[in-house]
Amino acid sequence: MARPGGQVILVGVNEKETPVLPMGLMLGEIQLKGSLAWSHHDFQIAVDMLAAGKIETGPMLSDTIAMAHIEEQGFKRLKSDKSLIKLLVKP
């Protein structure tokens, strides 16, 4: 669901095989990247700072949506509205 020329960054850990169709990546000129750029210590510092209110998260998010509405309010909206930066999805 990435826009043409967009990026998909894998930040979670998936223990199961996940099929990826290379033709879709090529035709859409989509970049697929993986990231694991934190340690437990880094993560704890970030959690502590968030809990203490030292980090203002509002400017980082365009909206918060429910998981049940991820297709319509998430993917479709991100595809059509280029002004959106990040959506937080809550279960």
C-alpha positions as CSV (number, residue, x, y, z in Angstrom):
1,M,0.0,0.0,0.0
2,A,3.0,2.3,-0.3
3,R,2.7,5.1,-2.9
4,P,4.9,5.0,-6.0
5,G,8.4,5.9,-5.1
6,G,7.7,5.4,-1.4
7,Q,9.4,3.5,1.3
8,V,8.4,0.6,3.5
9,I,10.5,0.2,6.6
10,L,10.3,-3.0,8.6
11,V,10.6,-2.2,12.3
12,G,8.9,-5.1,13.9
13,V,10.0,-8.7,14.3
14,N,8.0,-11.3,12.4
15,E,8.9,-14.9,13.1
16,K,6.8,-16.2,10.2
17,E,7.7,-16.1,6.5
18,T,6.1,-13.1,4.8
19,P,5.7,-13.2,1.0
20,V,6.8,-10.1,-0.9
21,L,6.2,-9.7,-4.6
22,P,9.3,-8.2,-6.1
23,M,7.4,-7.0,-9.2
24,G,5.2,-4.8,-7.1
25,L,8.3,-3.2,-5.5
26,M,10.0,-2.7,-8.9
27,L,7.0,-1.3,-10.8
28,G,6.2,1.1,-8.0
29,E,9.9,1.9,-7.4
30,I,9.3,1.2,-3.7
31,Q,12.2,0.8,-1.3
32,L,12.0,-2.0,1.3
33,K,14.2,-1.5,4.3
34,G,14.8,-3.2,7.6
35,S,15.7,-1.4,10.8
36,L,16.8,-2.5,14.3
37,A,18.5,0.6,15.5
38,W,18.0,0.5,19.2
39,S,19.3,-1.3,22.3
40,H,17.3,-2.2,25.4
41,H,19.0,0.7,27.2
42,D,18.0,3.1,24.4
43,F,14.4,1.9,24.5
44,Q,14.2,2.3,28.3
45,I,15.5,5.9,28.1
46,A,12.9,6.7,25.5
47,V,10.1,5.1,27.5
48,D,11.2,7.0,30.6
49,M,11.3,10.3,28.7
50,L,7.8,9.7,27.3
51,A,6.5,8.8,30.7
52,A,8.0,11.9,32.2
53,G,6.4,14.1,29.5
54,K,9.8,15.2,28.2
55,I,9.0,14.3,24.6
56,E,6.2,16.1,22.8
57,T,4.7,13.4,20.5
58,G,1.9,15.5,19.0
59,P,3.9,17.0,16.2
60,M,5.1,13.6,15.1
61,L,1.6,12.3,14.4
62,S,-1.0,13.3,11.8
63,D,-3.7,11.2,13.5
64,T,-4.6,8.3,15.8
65,I,-6.9,5.6,14.4
66,A,-8.3,2.3,15.6
67,M,-6.9,-1.0,14.2
68,A,-10.5,-1.8,13.0
69,H,-10.4,1.2,10.6
70,I,-6.8,0.7,9.3
71,E,-7.8,0.2,5.7
72,E,-10.2,3.1,5.2
73,Q,-8.8,5.7,7.7
74,G,-5.2,4.4,7.4
75,F,-3.9,3.0,4.1
76,K,-6.4,4.6,1.8
77,R,-6.0,7.9,3.5
78,L,-2.2,7.8,3.4
79,K,-2.3,6.9,-0.3
80,S,-4.6,9.9,-1.2
81,D,-3.5,12.6,1.3
82,K,0.2,13.5,0.8
83,S,0.1,15.9,3.8
84,L,-0.1,13.0,6.3
85,I,3.1,12.2,8.1
86,K,2.4,9.3,10.5
87,L,-0.7,7.6,11.8
88,L,-0.7,5.9,15.2
89,V,-2.8,2.7,15.1
90,K,-4.2,1.6,18.4
91,P,-5.5,-2.0,18.9
